[in-house]
Amino acid sequence: MTELTSWQVGGLVLGLIAYAIAWIWGGRPERLAAGVLLFTCLLSSLTFGWEVGGFYWFAMAQDCVRLLIFGWLCLRFDRWWSFVITAALGQMLFVYAAQLLIPAVTQYAVASAHVGLGYLIDLALLLGVSERWLAGEEPARLAAWKAADRATAWRRRRRDGARLQETSVP
């Protein structure tokens, strides 16, 4: 098992803090991004070290999927941070391509780029959430709770109305 460097541990802690803040205070795009990033973080902890032919194909595939999801976020929502994250993921894929094509690019260079761009991704998400908070946008969790409260109240009224009809029937 490979030990993590202090930079990797710091990136993991920053990422988990950023995902939690995005989930609590972010809007719908921020919550979607936090969910995707947290899922890929957990998935990469499982696939860490899966090397095929001297190359980490699974890590590259995860970054390709993340690039597609964040590219869709760029087109779907009006958020600046999704462009930053998409660009960082594109650079990660360029580093993988450079490792395949240029023998001088080592796995240490790829790991360093991955850690540095991971910091950029987490900071972009965190700054995007703080920007929306400063703009006064309501967090998505409040709207979700309001919808849940309305649905619960509707079910209670419907259930209580059915009970009243059952008791009034002779």
Secondary structure, DSSP 8 states (H G I E B T S, - for coil): -----HHHHHHHHHHHHHHHHHHHH--HHHHHHHHHHHHHHHHHHHHTT--BTTB-HHHHHHHHHHHHHHHHHHHHS--HHHHHHHHHHHHHHHHHHHHHH-TT--HHHHHHHHHHHHHHHHHHHHHHHHHHHHTT---HHHHHHHHHHHHHHHHHHHHHHHHHHHHH--
